[in-house]
Amino acid sequence: MQKSAPLITPVLIAGCIIIMVGFAVRGSFGVFQIPIAEEFGWLRAEFSFAIAIQSLAWGIGQPLFGMLAEKLTDRKAIILGALFYAAGLLLSSKAVTPEAHQTYNWLIGFGIAGTGFGVILAVVGRAASNENRSMALAITTAAGSAGQVFGAPLAEALLGIMPWQSVFITFAGIILLSLLCLPMMKTEKIATKSELEETFGQVLSRAARDPSFTLIFLGFFSCGYQLAFIGAHFPAFVTELCGPILPGGALHSVGITTTSALGAVAISLIGLANIAGTLLAGWAGKRYSKKLLLAGIYTGRTMIAAIFIMFPITPTSVILFSVAMGSLWLATVPLTSGLVAHIYGLRYMGTLYGIVFFSHQLGSFVGVWLGGRMYDIYGDYTLVWWVGVAIGAFSAIVHLPIRESPPSAKPA
């Protein structure tokens, strides 16, 4: 009997470490929203716009780094991404104007693209066997959530003992240290005979003509909107609008005595819950229709967000929302990337998924920027929440007509 291929490989381990570190830093930016704005007297929209630019740069850089990885090597693309990431953090630590933060966040965004899902998932996807690919992609995605579990609380703890500028410098060093695991990322570019016979231009043209690719692209927008808005604004939202944490209560007894601490813990809980949710999505993606699973996830997110905003914001509702939304947080990523790989093949998966991910980051840009802008105009985030509910419902609907079978490749 032929021995089955192992699920846990050096490539998977290295990919998880890089994703985990990158997302720990990425997931902590919402914690800096109030300290930086208060130090310089900025409007909420000014720092929000810097984070929005970061998301946009991430989206623009994702297909570019995917092509770079396919033209050169995966490891060179990851090294370049880490250098961009660290440089952006170091320069941001010296920034004293909103414009400077906004400029340097272009570097951070490109850095996240080079060390993030587009490149890493393509490497892990190629290294995994057919039977293990869905779960390998889910494990790698869950590693991003694991980073989010400790990223925001770590930033909050470091802010208690050092200025935010020093925290940025510390994070830059951690990003560079993650490159030590790169020697483990050795993989061959696995592709079928028909994939090898197709040029990138032919594959891209085939995807561009396929309505399913367009629907996947459109559907990923709301994922970015919801995740980026919550990640950037939820700590501030909880700090300002949540009801009091009562002395002697359950939260107080475990050391959560302020709404600021609750905001950081909420981001951590989202990441913790999503580890289980993403792994479940990977398991289900191998057995059930990926498009129907995606439609269900977007429906669930829409309902959770609507229920949360309709009721008073209390410490209990924040915890319940964080766990419920967290279980669906990044569950879309292994399903969406797996859908792209299944329909269009593995050879150019990094670039094609990068193009789809650009839609995700357009949504991120809108969610973060609109959150800050609407807060400055109306003094709260209510309208931004309801926009997220509407586009979440839209994404649930557009996934239903997707055709999951690969289209026939027609030679030029």
C-alpha positions in Angstrom: 0.0 0.0 0.0 1.4 3.4 -1.0 2.2 5.6 2.0 0.1 8.8 2.0 1.9 12.1 1.9 2.4 13.9 5.3 0.3 16.9 6.1 2.9 18.6 8.3 6.0 19.5 6.3 8.9 21.9 6.8 7.3 24.1 4.1 4.0 24.3 6.1 5.8 25.0 9.4 7.9 27.8 7.9 4.9 29.3 6.1 2.9 29.3 9.4 5.7 31.1 11.3 6.1 33.8 8.7 2.3 34.3 8.4 1.9 34.3 12.2 4.6 36.9 12.8 3.4 39.2 10.0 -0.3 39.0 11.1 0.6 39.6 14.8 2.1 42.9 13.8 -0.7 43.6 11.2 -3.4 42.8 13.7 -2.1 45.2 16.3 -2.4 48.5 14.4 -5.9 49.2 15.8 -4.3 49.4 19.3 -2.3 52.4 18.2 -5.3 54.4 16.9 -5.9 56.4 20.1 -2.3 56.8 21.4 -1.0 58.2 18.2 -4.0 60.4 17.5 -4.0 61.8 21.1 -0.2 62.5 21.0 -0.4 64.7 17.9 -4.0 65.9 18.2 -5.0 64.2 14.9 -8.5 63.5 13.7 -9.5 59.9 13.8 -9.7 59.8 10.0 -6.0 60.8 9.6 -4.5 57.7 11.2 -7.3 55.6 9.8 -6.3 56.8 6.3 -2.7 55.7 6.9 -4.0 52.2 7.8 -6.3 52.3 4.8 -3.3 53.1 2.5 -1.6 50.1 4.1 -4.5 47.9 3.0 -4.5 49.3 -0.5 -0.8 48.9 -0.9 -1.2 45.3 0.3 -3.7 44.7 -2.4 -1.7 46.3 -5.1 1.5 44.5 -4.0 -0.1 41.0 -3.7 -0.3 40.1 -7.5 3.1 41.9 -8.0 4.8 39.7 -5.4 3.0 36.7 -6.7 4.5 37.3 -10.2 7.9 38.1 -8.6 7.8 34.8 -6.7 6.9 32.9 -10.0 9.6 34.7 -12.0 12.4 34.5 -9.5 11.9 32.4 -6.3 9.4 32.4 -3.5 12.1 33.0 -0.9 13.5 36.1 -2.7 10.0 37.6 -2.8 9.5 36.9 0.9 12.8 38.5 1.8 12.0 41.6 -0.2 8.6 41.7 1.5 10.1 41.5 5.0 12.6 44.3 4.2 9.7 46.5 3.0 7.7 45.7 6.2 10.6 46.4 8.6 11.6 49.6 6.7 8.0 50.9 6.9 7.8 50.3 10.6 11.1 51.9 11.3 10.3 55.0 9.3 6.8 55.2 10.8 8.4 55.3 14.3 10.0 58.6 13.3 6.8 60.1 11.7 5.2 63.1 13.3 2.7 64.1 10.6 -0.3 62.2 9.1 1.2 62.5 5.7 4.4 60.8 6.8 2.5 57.9 8.4 0.4 57.6 5.2 3.6 57.5 3.0 5.4 54.9 5.1 2.3 52.7 5.3 2.8 52.1 1.5 6.0 50.3 2.5 4.3 48.4 5.3 1.5 47.4 2.9 3.9 46.1 0.3 5.8 44.3 3.1 2.6 42.5 4.2 2.0 41.5 0.5 5.4 39.9 0.3 5.1 38.0 3.5 1.3 37.3 3.4 -1.3 35.1 2.0 -0.6 35.5 -1.7 3.0 34.3 -1.7 2.9 31.9 1.3 -0.4 30.1 0.4 0.9 29.5 -3.1 4.1 27.9 -1.7 2.1 25.8 0.8 -0.4 24.9 -1.9 2.2 23.6 -4.3 4.0 21.7 -1.6 0.9 19.9 -0.4 -0.6 16.8 -1.9 -4.1 16.9 -3.5 -5.7 15.2 -0.5 -3.9 17.5 2.0 -4.1 20.9 0.2 -7.3 22.2 1.6 -6.3 21.5 5.2 -2.7 22.8 4.6 -4.1 26.1 3.3 -6.4 26.2 6.4 -3.6 25.6 8.8 -1.5 28.3 7.3 -4.4 30.7 7.4 -5.1 29.7 11.0 -1.5 30.6 11.8 -2.4 34.2 10.8 -5.2 34.1 13.4 -2.8 32.7 16.0 -0.6 35.8 15.4 -3.7 38.0 15.9 -4.3 36.2 19.3 -1.1 37.7 20.8 -0.4 40.6 18.5 -2.9 43.1 19.9 -2.4 42.2 23.6 1.4 42.3 23.1 1.2 45.8 21.6 -1.1 46.9 24.5 1.4 45.4 27.0 4.4 47.0 25.3 2.6 50.4 25.2 2.5 50.1 29.0 6.3 50.1 29.3 7.5 52.0 26.3 6.3 54.6 23.8 4.6 53.6 20.6 7.7 54.5 18.6 9.7 51.8 20.4 7.0 49.3 19.9 7.2 49.9 16.1 11.0 49.4 16.2 10.6 46.2 18.2 8.0 44.8 15.7 10.4 45.6 12.8 13.1 43.4 14.5 10.6 40.6 15.0 9.6 40.7 11.3 13.3 40.3 10.2 13.8 37.5 12.7 11.0 35.5 11.0 13.3 35.1 8.0 15.4 32.6 9.9 13.0 29.9 8.9 13.3 30.5 5.2 15.7 27.6 4.5 12.8 25.3 5.3 10.8 26.6 2.4 12.1 24.4 -0.4 9.5 23.3 -2.9 9.1 22.4 -6.5 6.6 24.1 -8.7 4.1 21.3 -9.3 1.8 21.6 -12.2 -0.1 19.4 -14.6 1.0 18.9 -18.2 -1.8 21.2 -19.5 -0.8 23.9 -17.0 2.8 23.7 -18.2 1.7 24.1 -21.8 -0.2 27.3 -21.0 1.5 30.7 -20.7 0.7 33.2 -18.0 -1.1 35.4 -20.5 -3.3 32.5 -21.6 -4.2 31.6 -18.1 -4.9 35.2 -17.2 -7.0 35.7 -20.3 -9.0 32.6 -19.6 -9.7 33.8 -16.0 -10.6 37.2 -17.2 -13.2 35.8 -19.6 -14.6 33.5 -16.9 -17.7 34.9 -15.1 -16.8 32.8 -12.0 -13.5 34.6 -11.6 -15.3 37.9 -11.7 -17.8 36.7 -9.0 -15.0 35.5 -6.8 -13.3 38.9 -7.2 -16.4 40.8 -6.3 -17.3 38.5 -3.4 -14.0 39.0 -1.6 -14.6 42.8 -1.3 -16.8 42.5 1.7 -14.4 40.2 3.5 -11.7 42.9 3.3 -14.2 45.6 4.4 -15.4 43.8 7.5 -12.0 42.5 8.7 -10.1 45.8 8.2 -12.8 48.0 9.7 -13.1 45.8 12.8 -9.3 45.3 13.1 -8.6 49.0 12.8 -11.5 50.5 14.7 -12.9 47.9 17.1 -10.5 48.6 20.0 -11.4 52.3 19.8 -15.1 51.5 19.3 -15.1 49.3 22.4 -13.0 51.9 24.4 -15.5 54.7 23.7 -18.9 53.0 23.4 -18.8 49.9 25.6 -20.6 50.0 28.9 -18.6 49.9 32.1 -16.6 46.9 33.3 -18.0 46.4 36.8 -15.5 45.8 39.7 -15.7 42.2 40.9 -17.3 41.0 37.7 -16.0 38.1 35.6 -13.9 40.3 33.3 -12.5 42.2 36.2 -11.4 39.0 38.0 -9.2 38.0 35.1 -7.5 41.4 34.9 -9.6 43.2 32.3 -10.4 46.4 34.2 -10.7 49.0 31.4 -12.5 49.1 28.1 -9.1 49.8 26.4 -7.9 46.4 27.6 -11.2 44.8 26.6 -10.7 46.2 23.0 -7.3 44.6 22.7 -8.6 41.3 24.2 -11.5 41.4 21.8 -9.1 41.4 18.8 -7.3 38.5 20.4 -10.5 36.5 20.9 -11.4 37.0 17.3 -8.1 35.5 16.3 -8.4 32.6 18.8 -11.9 31.7 17.7 -10.8 31.8 14.1 -8.2 29.2 14.5 -11.0 26.7 15.0 -13.2 28.2 12.4 -10.5 28.2 9.7 -9.4 24.7 10.4 -13.1 23.6 10.2 -13.4 25.5 6.8 -10.3 23.6 5.5 -11.8 20.3 6.6 -15.2 21.1 5.0 -13.6 22.5 1.8 -12.3 19.1 1.0 -15.7 17.5 1.4 -18.3 20.1 0.4 -18.9 22.8 -2.2 -16.5 25.7 -1.6 -18.9 28.3 -3.1 -21.8 27.2 -0.8 -19.5 27.2 2.2 -18.4 30.8 1.3 -22.0 31.9 0.9 -22.8 30.5 4.3 -19.9 32.2 5.9 -20.9 35.6 4.5 -24.5 35.1 5.6 -23.3 34.3 9.1 -21.1 37.4 9.3 -24.0 39.5 8.1 -26.3 38.2 10.7 -23.8 38.5 13.5 -22.9 42.1 12.7 -26.5 43.1 12.4 -27.5 41.6 15.7 -24.5 43.1 17.5 -25.1 46.7 16.4 -28.9 46.5 17.1 -28.4 45.9 20.8 -26.6 47.9 23.5 -22.8 47.5 23.5 -21.8 45.8 26.7 -18.7 43.9 27.8 -20.7 40.7 27.4 -21.9 41.5 23.9 -18.3 42.4 22.9 -17.1 39.0 24.0 -19.9 37.1 22.3 -19.5 39.1 19.1 -15.7 38.5 19.1 -16.1 34.8 19.4 -18.9 34.5 16.9 -17.3 36.8 14.3 -13.9 35.3 15.0 -15.2 31.8 14.1 -15.8 33.1 10.5 -13.0 35.7 10.4 -10.4 34.2 8.0 -12.4 31.1 7.1 -13.0 32.5 3.6 -9.2 32.5 2.8 -8.5 28.8 2.4 -11.8 28.3 0.6 -11.2 31.2 -1.8 -7.6 30.3 -2.5 -8.5 26.7 -2.8 -11.3 27.6 -5.3 -8.8 29.6 -7.4 -6.3 26.7 -7.3 -9.0 24.2 -8.2 -10.4 26.1 -11.1 -7.3 27.6 -12.6 -4.4 25.4 -11.5 -1.4 25.6 -9.3 1.2 27.1 -11.6 0.0 30.7 -11.4 -2.0 30.4 -8.3 0.0 33.1 -6.5 -0.7 35.7 -9.1 -4.3 34.8 -9.8 -5.1 34.7 -6.1 -3.2 38.0 -5.7 -5.6 39.6 -8.2 -8.6 38.3 -6.3 -7.0 39.5 -3.1 -6.8 43.0 -4.6 -10.6 43.1 -4.3 -10.2 42.1 -0.6 -7.8 45.0 0.0 -10.0 47.5 -1.9 -12.6 46.5 0.7 -10.1 46.9 3.4 -9.2 50.4 2.2 -12.8 51.5 2.1 -13.6 49.9 5.5 -10.8 51.5 7.4 -11.0 54.9 5.7 -14.8 55.1 5.8 -14.7 54.1 9.5 -12.5 57.1 10.4 -14.3 59.5 8.1 -17.8 58.6 9.4 -16.6 58.8 13.0 -15.3 62.3 12.5 -18.6 63.4 10.8 -21.1 61.7 13.0 -19.2 60.8 16.2 -19.9 57.1 16.0 -19.5 54.0 13.7 -23.1 53.0 13.3 -23.5 53.8 9.6 -20.2 52.0 8.8 -21.5 48.9 10.5 -24.6 48.9 8.4 -22.7 49.3 5.2 -20.7 46.2 6.2 -23.9 44.3 6.8 -25.2 45.2 3.3 -22.1 44.2 1.4 -21.8 41.0 3.4 -25.3 40.0 2.2 -24.1 40.9 -1.4 -21.1 38.6 -1.1 -23.3 35.8 0.1 -25.5 36.1 -3.0 -22.7 36.5 -5.7 -21.0 33.2 -4.6 -24.0 31.1 -5.5 -23.7 31.2 -9.4 -19.9 30.4 -9.3 -19.0 27.3 -11.4 -16.6 25.2 -9.5 -15.3 23.0 -12.4 -12.2 24.1 -14.3 -12.9 25.7 -17.7 -11.4 24.0 -20.7 -8.1 25.5 -21.6 -8.1 26.5 -25.3 -4.6 27.0 -26.9 -3.9 30.3 -28.4 
